[in-house]
Amino acid sequence: MILYGKPVAEKIYETMQKEMEGLKDRPFLAIVLVGENPASLAYVKLKEKIAEKLNIGFKLYHLPEFSSQESVEKIISELNENKYVNGIVVQLPLPEGMETEKIIGLINPKKDTDGFAYQGIGEFPAPTAQAILDILNFYKIDLEGKKFVIIGHGRLVGQPLERLLLKRHITASICDSKTTNLKEKTLLADILISATGVPGLIQPDMVKPDAIVIDAGTAEVGGKMVGDISPEVYEKVASFTPNPGGVGPVTVAELFKNLVDASNEK
């Protein structure tokens, strides 16, 4: 079964639009992008398109690769004080040399629609992590007793997904760059989630036939966006998210859901 993201995202947008009818002012999203990372540019363009479709305010602060950290911090400070801005997104990754933790730590938790402060003082779950769970729920995939394996333990996917699963009393096995027996781990997975950005990392011999495979990785190869899962894997497993067209559209929908929730709390 192919786990397409579009119908999941459409259901989220449908619920959102009903909630927006009761808002006095339309939600407003500000995105800070530094540099020309292809994956980041693609996501920002998609977010702008969705914002226009939903009649949501949108502004992109696009800074050159060589911009100073102080210039980024100044923009965030101004957005924090702007009462018309409901959500602030710093598009990652930031250029080498910038202090990512410090920069995203400056975002007002009530405007942190990317969920970086979630489980701390923030209020919104990380969009990609929530998207993965919503996809599984939409396609009625039973999580009870399933062996979860997460490849990649970054702040955007792996870490928040692990926390969301723990809230459901599900303990996932975590693999990262230090894992030496990756194939041995992945072959145990009933539900395998990969979020590394390493193209074709997961090959057919690394998954069992009845596995459910979620591809949350993004990279550019030859001008095309690709994921962590080799297409040959699709023919072997029980279910999979295509890439593109799987987790990505739902991630964007979750971001806007967080934005509307932030607007409701205003």
Phi and psi restraints in degrees (value plus and minus 20) as a CYANA .aco file:
   2 ILE   PHI    -112.5   -72.5
   2 ILE   PSI     104.7   144.7
   3 LEU   PHI    -114.6   -74.6
   3 LEU   PSI      59.9    99.9
   4 TYR   PHI     -88.5   -48.5
   4 TYR   PSI     122.4   162.4
   5 GLY   PHI    -104.0   -64.0
   5 GLY   PSI     -46.0    -6.0
   6 LYS   PHI     -76.3   -36.3
   6 LYS   PSI     -69.2   -29.2
   7 PRO   PHI     -85.7   -45.7
   7 PRO   PSI     -49.5    -9.5
   8 VAL   PHI     -88.2   -48.2
   8 VAL   PSI     -66.1   -26.1
   9 ALA   PHI     -82.5   -42.5
   9 ALA   PSI     -62.0   -22.0
  10 GLU   PHI     -81.5   -41.5
  10 GLU   PSI     -57.1   -17.1
  11 LYS   PHI     -85.9   -45.9
  11 LYS   PSI     -59.7   -19.7
  12 ILE   PHI     -84.4   -44.4
  12 ILE   PSI     -64.6   -24.6
  13 TYR   PHI     -83.5   -43.5
  13 TYR   PSI     -57.5   -17.5
  14 GLU   PHI     -81.9   -41.9
  14 GLU   PSI     -64.0   -24.0
  15 THR   PHI     -86.1   -46.1
  15 THR   PSI     -61.3   -21.3
  16 MET   PHI     -79.9   -39.9
  16 MET   PSI     -65.5   -25.5
  17 GLN   PHI     -82.8   -42.8
  17 GLN   PSI     -53.2   -13.2
  18 LYS   PHI     -86.0   -46.0
  18 LYS   PSI     -60.2   -20.2
  19 GLU   PHI     -87.6   -47.6
  19 GLU   PSI     -54.4   -14.4
  20 MET   PHI     -89.4   -49.4
  20 MET   PSI     -41.7    -1.7
  21 GLU   PHI     -82.1   -42.1
  21 GLU   PSI     -46.0    -6.0
  22 GLY   PHI    -112.4   -72.4
  22 GLY   PSI     -17.7    22.3
  23 LEU   PHI    -105.1   -65.1
  23 LEU   PSI     119.9   159.9
  24 LYS   PHI     -91.6   -51.6
  24 LYS   PSI     -64.8   -24.8
  25 ASP   PHI    -137.7   -97.7
  25 ASP   PSI     129.0   169.0
  26 ARG   PHI     -92.6   -52.6
  26 ARG   PSI     124.2   164.2
  27 PRO   PHI     -80.8   -40.8
  27 PRO   PSI     131.8   171.8
  28 PHE   PHI    -153.9  -113.9
  28 PHE   PSI     106.4   146.4
  29 LEU   PHI    -132.8   -92.8
  29 LEU   PSI     112.6   152.6
  30 ALA   PHI    -135.7   -95.7
  30 ALA   PSI     111.6   151.6
  31 ILE   PHI    -139.8   -99.8
  31 ILE   PSI     112.5   152.5
  32 VAL   PHI    -127.4   -87.4
  32 VAL   PSI      98.4   138.4
  33 LEU   PHI    -143.7  -103.7
  33 LEU   PSI     108.1   148.1
  34 VAL   PHI    -137.1   -97.1
  34 VAL   PSI     100.1   140.1
  35 GLY   PHI      76.3   116.3
  35 GLY   PSI    -186.4  -146.4
  36 GLU   PHI    -148.4  -108.4
  36 GLU   PSI      14.0    54.0
  37 ASN   PHI     -77.9   -37.9
  37 ASN   PSI     103.2   143.2
  38 PRO   PHI     -78.3   -38.3
  38 PRO   PSI     -63.4   -23.4
  39 ALA   PHI     -84.7   -44.7
  39 ALA   PSI     -60.9   -20.9
  40 SER   PHI     -83.9   -43.9
  40 SER   PSI     -63.8   -23.8
  41 LEU   PHI     -80.9   -40.9
  41 LEU   PSI     -60.5   -20.5
  42 ALA   PHI     -84.8   -44.8
  42 ALA   PSI     -63.4   -23.4
  43 TYR   PHI     -87.0   -47.0
  43 TYR   PSI     -60.5   -20.5
  44 VAL   PHI     -84.0   -44.0
  44 VAL   PSI     -61.4   -21.4
  45 LYS   PHI     -81.9   -41.9
  45 LYS   PSI     -61.3   -21.3
  46 LEU   PHI     -84.8   -44.8
  46 LEU   PSI     -62.3   -22.3
  47 LYS   PHI     -82.9   -42.9
  47 LYS   PSI     -60.4   -20.4
  48 GLU   PHI     -84.0   -44.0
  48 GLU   PSI     -60.9   -20.9
  49 LYS   PHI     -83.5   -43.5
  49 LYS   PSI     -63.7   -23.7
  50 ILE   PHI     -86.8   -46.8
  50 ILE   PSI     -60.6   -20.6
  51 ALA   PHI     -79.4   -39.4
  51 ALA   PSI     -63.2   -23.2
  52 GLU   PHI     -83.9   -43.9
  52 GLU   PSI     -61.5   -21.5
  53 LYS   PHI     -84.0   -44.0
  53 LYS   PSI     -56.2   -16.2
  54 LEU   PHI    -110.8   -70.8
  54 LEU   PSI     -18.7    21.3
  55 ASN   PHI      40.3    80.3
  55 ASN   PSI      23.9    63.9
  56 ILE   PHI    -126.1   -86.1
  56 ILE   PSI     115.6   155.6
  57 GLY   PHI     -83.3   -43.3
  57 GLY   PSI     122.0   162.0
  58 PHE   PHI    -168.2  -128.2
  58 PHE   PSI     116.1   156.1
  59 LYS   PHI    -164.9  -124.9
  59 LYS   PSI     111.9   151.9
  60 LEU   PHI    -124.2   -84.2
  60 LEU   PSI     107.8   147.8
  61 TYR   PHI    -123.2   -83.2
  61 TYR   PSI      76.6   116.6
  62 HIS   PHI    -122.1   -82.1
  62 HIS   PSI      91.3   131.3
  63 LEU   PHI    -125.4   -85.4
  63 LEU   PSI     130.6   170.6
  64 PRO   PHI     -84.6   -44.6
  64 PRO   PSI     137.3   177.3
  65 GLU   PHI     -73.2   -33.2
  65 GLU   PSI     -56.5   -16.5
  66 PHE   PHI    -108.2   -68.2
  66 PHE   PSI     -10.3    29.7
  67 SER   PHI     -81.9   -41.9
  67 SER   PSI     132.7   172.7
  68 SER   PHI    -101.0   -61.0
  68 SER   PSI     136.0   176.0
  69 GLN   PHI     -83.1   -43.1
  69 GLN   PSI     -55.6   -15.6
  70 GLU   PHI     -80.3   -40.3
  70 GLU   PSI     -56.5   -16.5
  71 SER   PHI     -87.4   -47.4
  71 SER   PSI     -55.6   -15.6
  72 VAL   PHI     -88.8   -48.8
  72 VAL   PSI     -64.7   -24.7
  73 GLU   PHI     -81.8   -41.8
  73 GLU   PSI     -56.9   -16.9
  74 LYS   PHI     -84.0   -44.0
  74 LYS   PSI     -62.7   -22.7
  75 ILE   PHI     -82.9   -42.9
  75 ILE   PSI     -64.7   -24.7
  76 ILE   PHI     -81.6   -41.6
  76 ILE   PSI     -62.4   -22.4
  77 SER   PHI     -79.6   -39.6
  77 SER   PSI     -63.0   -23.0
  78 GLU   PHI     -86.9   -46.9
  78 GLU   PSI     -59.4   -19.4
  79 LEU   PHI     -88.0   -48.0
  79 LEU   PSI     -55.6   -15.6
  80 ASN   PHI     -78.8   -38.8
  80 ASN   PSI     -56.5   -16.5
  81 GLU   PHI    -105.6   -65.6
  81 GLU   PSI     -33.8     6.2
  82 ASN   PHI    -100.2   -60.2
  82 ASN   PSI      91.8   131.8
  83 LYS   PHI     -89.2   -49.2
  83 LYS   PSI     -35.6     4.4
  84 TYR   PHI    -107.9   -67.9
  84 TYR   PSI     -31.0     9.0
  85 VAL   PHI    -113.5   -73.5
  85 VAL   PSI     100.4   140.4
  86 ASN   PHI    -116.3   -76.3
  86 ASN   PSI     -47.8    -7.8
  87 GLY   PHI    -158.3  -118.3
  87 GLY   PSI     120.6   160.6
  88 ILE   PHI    -145.0  -105.0
  88 ILE   PSI     108.1   148.1
  89 VAL   PHI    -143.2  -103.2
  89 VAL   PSI     105.9   145.9
  90 VAL   PHI    -119.4   -79.4
  90 VAL   PSI      92.1   132.1
  91 GLN   PHI     -91.3   -51.3
  91 GLN   PSI     101.6   141.6
  92 LEU   PHI    -120.6   -80.6
  92 LEU   PSI     133.0   173.0
  93 PRO   PHI    -102.5   -62.5
  93 PRO   PSI     132.1   172.1
  94 LEU   PHI    -103.8   -63.8
  94 LEU   PSI     138.8   178.8
  95 PRO   PHI     -79.2   -39.2
  95 PRO   PSI     132.6   172.6
  96 GLU   PHI     -78.3   -38.3
  96 GLU   PSI     116.9   156.9
  97 GLY   PHI      84.2   124.2
  97 GLY   PSI     -40.3    -0.3
  98 MET   PHI    -106.3   -66.3
  98 MET   PSI     124.3   164.3
  99 GLU   PHI    -106.9   -66.9
  99 GLU   PSI      72.4   112.4
 100 THR   PHI     -77.5   -37.5
 100 THR   PSI     -67.2   -27.2
 101 GLU   PHI     -79.6   -39.6
 101 GLU   PSI     -62.6   -22.6
 102 LYS   PHI     -86.8   -46.8
 102 LYS   PSI     -63.2   -23.2
 103 ILE   PHI     -84.8   -44.8
 103 ILE   PSI     -70.8   -30.8
 104 ILE   PHI     -91.3   -51.3
 104 ILE   PSI     -42.6    -2.6
 105 GLY   PHI     -89.1   -49.1
 105 GLY   PSI     -34.6     5.4
 106 LEU   PHI    -101.7   -61.7
 106 LEU   PSI     -35.8     4.2
 107 ILE   PHI     -88.7   -48.7
 107 ILE   PSI     112.3   152.3
 108 ASN   PHI     -77.8   -37.8
 108 ASN   PSI     102.7   142.7
 109 PRO   PHI     -73.6   -33.6
 109 PRO   PSI     -48.9    -8.9
 110 LYS   PHI     -96.3   -56.3
 110 LYS   PSI     -29.8    10.2
 111 LYS   PHI    -135.9   -95.9
 111 LYS   PSI     -11.1    28.9
 112 ASP   PHI    -104.0   -64.0
 112 ASP   PSI      50.7    90.7
 113 THR   PHI     -94.3   -54.3
 113 THR   PSI     -26.8    13.2
 114 ASP   PHI    -110.3   -70.3
 114 ASP   PSI     -20.8    19.2
 115 GLY   PHI      49.9    89.9
 115 GLY   PSI       4.8    44.8
 116 PHE   PHI     -86.2   -46.2
 116 PHE   PSI     -52.2   -12.2
 117 ALA   PHI    -114.7   -74.7
 117 ALA   PSI     -16.4    23.6
 118 TYR   PHI     -79.0   -39.0
 118 TYR   PSI     124.8   164.8
 119 GLN   PHI      57.9    97.9
 119 GLN   PSI     -27.9    12.1
 120 GLY   PHI    -128.0   -88.0
 120 GLY   PSI    -124.9   -84.9
 121 ILE   PHI    -130.4   -90.4
 121 ILE   PSI     -17.1    22.9
 122 GLY   PHI    -105.0   -65.0
 122 GLY   PSI     152.9   192.9
 123 GLU   PHI    -141.7  -101.7
 123 GLU   PSI     -28.2    11.8
 124 PHE   PHI    -140.5  -100.5
 124 PHE   PSI     114.2   154.2
 125 PRO   PHI     -91.5   -51.5
 125 PRO   PSI     131.7   171.7
 126 ALA   PHI     -81.7   -41.7
 126 ALA   PSI     106.7   146.7
 127 PRO   PHI     -75.2   -35.2
 127 PRO   PSI     -63.9   -23.9
 128 THR   PHI     -88.4   -48.4
 128 THR   PSI     -61.9   -21.9
 129 ALA   PHI     -81.3   -41.3
 129 ALA   PSI     -65.3   -25.3
 130 GLN   PHI     -86.7   -46.7
 130 GLN   PSI     -55.1   -15.1
 131 ALA   PHI     -80.4   -40.4
 131 ALA   PSI     -62.4   -22.4
 132 ILE   PHI     -80.6   -40.6
 132 ILE   PSI     -65.0   -25.0
 133 LEU   PHI     -87.7   -47.7
 133 LEU   PSI     -57.1   -17.1
 134 ASP   PHI     -89.2   -49.2
 134 ASP   PSI     -54.0   -14.0
 135 ILE   PHI     -84.1   -44.1
 135 ILE   PSI     -66.2   -26.2
 136 LEU   PHI     -81.6   -41.6
 136 LEU   PSI     -59.2   -19.2
 137 ASN   PHI     -89.4   -49.4
 137 ASN   PSI     -62.0   -22.0
 138 PHE   PHI     -80.2   -40.2
 138 PHE   PSI     -60.9   -20.9
 139 TYR   PHI    -110.9   -70.9
 139 TYR   PSI      -5.4    34.6
 140 LYS   PHI      34.5    74.5
 140 LYS   PSI      24.7    64.7
 141 ILE   PHI    -109.3   -69.3
 141 ILE   PSI      97.5   137.5
 142 ASP   PHI     -91.4   -51.4
 142 ASP   PSI     105.2   145.2
 143 LEU   PHI    -112.8   -72.8
 143 LEU   PSI     -31.1     8.9
 144 GLU   PHI     -81.1   -41.1
 144 GLU   PSI     104.7   144.7
 145 GLY   PHI      53.7    93.7
 145 GLY   PSI     -13.8    26.2
 146 LYS   PHI    -102.9   -62.9
 146 LYS   PSI     124.9   164.9
 147 LYS   PHI    -109.7   -69.7
 147 LYS   PSI      92.3   132.3
 148 PHE   PHI    -114.3   -74.3
 148 PHE   PSI     115.6   155.6
 149 VAL   PHI    -148.3  -108.3
 149 VAL   PSI     104.1   144.1
 150 ILE   PHI    -130.2   -90.2
 150 ILE   PSI     103.8   143.8
 151 ILE   PHI    -123.8   -83.8
 151 ILE   PSI      99.0   139.0
 152 GLY   PHI      82.9   122.9
 152 GLY   PSI     104.7   144.7
 153 HIS   PHI    -144.0  -104.0
 153 HIS   PSI      22.5    62.5
 154 GLY   PHI    -100.6   -60.6
 154 GLY   PSI     151.9   191.9
 155 ARG   PHI     -94.4   -54.4
 155 ARG   PSI     -39.9     0.1
 156 LEU   PHI    -102.5   -62.5
 156 LEU   PSI     -53.6   -13.6
 157 VAL   PHI    -150.4  -110.4
 157 VAL   PSI     -84.1   -44.1
 158 GLY   PHI     -76.9   -36.9
 158 GLY   PSI     -72.0   -32.0
 159 GLN   PHI     -84.5   -44.5
 159 GLN   PSI     -71.3   -31.3
 160 PRO   PHI     -85.8   -45.8
 160 PRO   PSI     -52.8   -12.8
 161 LEU   PHI     -86.3   -46.3
 161 LEU   PSI     -61.2   -21.2
 162 GLU   PHI     -77.9   -37.9
 162 GLU   PSI     -62.2   -22.2
 163 ARG   PHI     -87.5   -47.5
 163 ARG   PSI     -61.1   -21.1
 164 LEU   PHI     -84.7   -44.7
 164 LEU   PSI     -57.3   -17.3
 165 LEU   PHI     -87.7   -47.7
 165 LEU   PSI     -59.8   -19.8
 166 LEU   PHI     -81.7   -41.7
 166 LEU   PSI     -53.6   -13.6
 167 LYS   PHI     -83.9   -43.9
 167 LYS   PSI     -42.7    -2.7
 168 ARG   PHI    -118.7   -78.7
 168 ARG   PSI      -8.1    31.9
 169 HIS   PHI      43.6    83.6
 169 HIS   PSI      15.5    55.5
 170 ILE   PHI    -134.7   -94.7
 170 ILE   PSI     103.2   143.2
 171 THR   PHI    -121.6   -81.6
 171 THR   PSI     101.6   141.6
 172 ALA   PHI    -118.4   -78.4
 172 ALA   PSI     128.5   168.5
 173 SER   PHI    -102.6   -62.6
 173 SER   PSI     112.0   152.0
 174 ILE   PHI    -128.5   -88.5
 174 ILE   PSI     110.6   150.6
 175 CYS   PHI    -140.0  -100.0
 175 CYS   PSI     119.9   159.9
 176 ASP   PHI    -159.8  -119.8
 176 ASP   PSI    -183.3  -143.3
 177 SER   PHI     -85.3   -45.3
 177 SER   PSI     -37.2     2.8
 178 LYS   PHI    -110.6   -70.6
 178 LYS   PSI     -27.1    12.9
 179 THR   PHI     -91.5   -51.5
 179 THR   PSI     104.6   144.6
 180 THR   PHI    -115.5   -75.5
 180 THR   PSI     -42.9    -2.9
 181 ASN   PHI    -134.6   -94.6
 181 ASN   PSI      33.5    73.5
 182 LEU   PHI     -78.5   -38.5
 182 LEU   PSI     -68.1   -28.1
 183 LYS   PHI     -80.5   -40.5
 183 LYS   PSI     -60.4   -20.4
 184 GLU   PHI     -80.2   -40.2
 184 GLU   PSI     -58.5   -18.5
 185 LYS   PHI     -92.4   -52.4
 185 LYS   PSI     -65.4   -25.4
 186 THR   PHI     -87.3   -47.3
 186 THR   PSI     -49.5    -9.5
 187 LEU   PHI     -88.3   -48.3
 187 LEU   PSI     -34.1     5.9
 188 LEU   PHI    -109.1   -69.1
 188 LEU   PSI     -31.2     8.8
 189 ALA   PHI     -97.4   -57.4
 189 ALA   PSI     109.0   149.0
 190 ASP   PHI    -101.6   -61.6
 190 ASP   PSI     -59.2   -19.2
 191 ILE   PHI    -146.8  -106.8
 191 ILE   PSI      95.0   135.0
 192 LEU   PHI    -130.5   -90.5
 192 LEU   PSI     103.3   143.3
 193 ILE   PHI    -137.1   -97.1
 193 ILE   PSI     103.9   143.9
 194 SER   PHI    -138.1   -98.1
 194 SER   PSI     109.9   149.9
 195 ALA   PHI    -164.1  -124.1
 195 ALA   PSI      44.2    84.2
 196 THR   PHI    -132.9   -92.9
 196 THR   PSI     -44.9    -4.9
 197 GLY   PHI      58.6    98.6
 197 GLY   PSI      -3.8    36.2
 198 VAL   PHI    -119.9   -79.9
 198 VAL   PSI      88.1   128.1
 199 PRO   PHI     -78.4   -38.4
 199 PRO   PSI     110.3   150.3
 200 GLY   PHI      44.9    84.9
 200 GLY   PSI       4.0    44.0
 201 LEU   PHI     -79.1   -39.1
 201 LEU   PSI     -62.1   -22.1
 202 ILE   PHI    -114.3   -74.3
 202 ILE   PSI      97.3   137.3
 203 GLN   PHI    -126.0   -86.0
 203 GLN   PSI     143.9   183.9
 204 PRO   PHI     -75.5   -35.5
 204 PRO   PSI     -54.1   -14.1
 205 ASP   PHI     -95.9   -55.9
 205 ASP   PSI     -18.8    21.2
 206 MET   PHI    -123.5   -83.5
 206 MET   PSI     -18.4    21.6
 207 VAL   PHI    -151.1  -111.1
 207 VAL   PSI     132.4   172.4
 208 LYS   PHI    -112.2   -72.2
 208 LYS   PSI     136.1   176.1
 209 PRO   PHI     -78.2   -38.2
 209 PRO   PSI     -53.2   -13.2
 210 ASP   PHI    -115.1   -75.1
 210 ASP   PSI      -5.3    34.7
 211 ALA   PHI     -94.4   -54.4
 211 ALA   PSI     135.4   175.4
 212 ILE   PHI    -128.4   -88.4
 212 ILE   PSI     104.7   144.7
 213 VAL   PHI    -137.4   -97.4
 213 VAL   PSI     104.0   144.0
 214 ILE   PHI    -132.1   -92.1
 214 ILE   PSI      99.4   139.4
 215 ASP   PHI    -121.2   -81.2
 215 ASP   PSI      85.4   125.4
 216 ALA   PHI    -131.6   -91.6
 216 ALA   PSI      -2.1    37.9
 217 GLY   PHI    -114.0   -74.0
 217 GLY   PSI     131.5   171.5
 218 THR   PHI    -160.5  -120.5
 218 THR   PSI     109.6   149.6
 219 ALA   PHI    -173.0  -133.0
 219 ALA   PSI     146.3   186.3
 220 GLU   PHI    -132.4   -92.4
 220 GLU   PSI     109.3   149.3
 221 VAL   PHI    -153.8  -113.8
 221 VAL   PSI      98.0   138.0
 222 GLY   PHI      39.7    79.7
 222 GLY   PSI      13.9    53.9
 223 GLY   PHI      61.9   101.9
 223 GLY   PSI     -16.3    23.7
 224 LYS   PHI    -137.2   -97.2
 224 LYS   PSI     125.6   165.6
 225 MET   PHI    -103.3   -63.3
 225 MET   PSI     109.3   149.3
 226 VAL   PHI    -152.3  -112.3
 226 VAL   PSI     149.4   189.4
 227 GLY   PHI    -134.6   -94.6
 227 GLY   PSI    -188.2  -148.2
 228 ASP   PHI     -99.4   -59.4
 228 ASP   PSI     -43.7    -3.7
 229 ILE   PHI    -114.0   -74.0
 229 ILE   PSI     103.1   143.1
 230 SER   PHI     -84.1   -44.1
 230 SER   PSI     115.6   155.6
 231 PRO   PHI     -75.6   -35.6
 231 PRO   PSI     -46.4    -6.4
 232 GLU   PHI     -82.8   -42.8
 232 GLU   PSI     -43.3    -3.3
 233 VAL   PHI     -85.8   -45.8
 233 VAL   PSI     -52.2   -12.2
 234 TYR   PHI     -76.0   -36.0
 234 TYR   PSI     -55.4   -15.4
 235 GLU   PHI     -93.9   -53.9
 235 GLU   PSI     -35.0     5.0
 236 LYS   PHI    -119.2   -79.2
 236 LYS   PSI     -57.2   -17.2
 237 VAL   PHI    -107.3   -67.3
 237 VAL   PSI     149.4   189.4
 238 ALA   PHI     -94.8   -54.8
 238 ALA   PSI     -63.8   -23.8
 239 SER   PHI    -167.3  -127.3
 239 SER   PSI     133.5   173.5
 240 PHE   PHI    -178.2  -138.2
 240 PHE   PSI     134.4   174.4
 241 THR   PHI    -113.2   -73.2
 241 THR   PSI     109.0   149.0
 242 PRO   PHI     -90.2   -50.2
 242 PRO   PSI     140.1   180.1
 243 ASN   PHI    -164.2  -124.2
 243 ASN   PSI      90.4   130.4
 244 PRO   PHI     -99.5   -59.5
 244 PRO   PSI     153.4   193.4
 245 GLY   PHI      82.4   122.4
 245 GLY   PSI     -17.6    22.4
 246 GLY   PHI    -130.1   -90.1
 246 GLY   PSI    -114.8   -74.8
 247 VAL   PHI     -89.8   -49.8
 247 VAL   PSI     -54.4   -14.4
 248 GLY   PHI     -74.6   -34.6
 248 GLY   PSI     -73.9   -33.9
 249 PRO   PHI     -80.4   -40.4
 249 PRO   PSI     -54.2   -14.2
 250 VAL   PHI     -93.4   -53.4
 250 VAL   PSI     -55.4   -15.4
 251 THR   PHI     -78.6   -38.6
 251 THR   PSI     -65.3   -25.3
 252 VAL   PHI     -83.8   -43.8
 252 VAL   PSI     -60.9   -20.9
 253 ALA   PHI     -82.5   -42.5
 253 ALA   PSI     -59.7   -19.7
 254 GLU   PHI     -85.4   -45.4
 254 GLU   PSI     -56.7   -16.7
 255 LEU   PHI     -81.0   -41.0
 255 LEU   PSI     -66.1   -26.1
 256 PHE   PHI     -89.9   -49.9
 256 PHE   PSI     -50.5   -10.5
 257 LYS   PHI     -82.7   -42.7
 257 LYS   PSI     -64.0   -24.0
 258 ASN   PHI     -80.6   -40.6
 258 ASN   PSI     -58.8   -18.8
 259 LEU   PHI     -83.2   -43.2
 259 LEU   PSI     -64.6   -24.6
 260 VAL   PHI     -84.9   -44.9
 260 VAL   PSI     -59.9   -19.9
 261 ASP   PHI     -81.2   -41.2
 261 ASP   PSI     -60.0   -20.0
 262 ALA   PHI     -85.5   -45.5
 262 ALA   PSI     -56.8   -16.8
 263 SER   PHI     -87.7   -47.7
 263 SER   PSI     -56.1   -16.1
 264 ASN   PHI     -86.1   -46.1
 264 ASN   PSI     -47.5    -7.5
 265 GLU   PHI    -107.9   -67.9
 265 GLU   PSI     -25.8    14.2
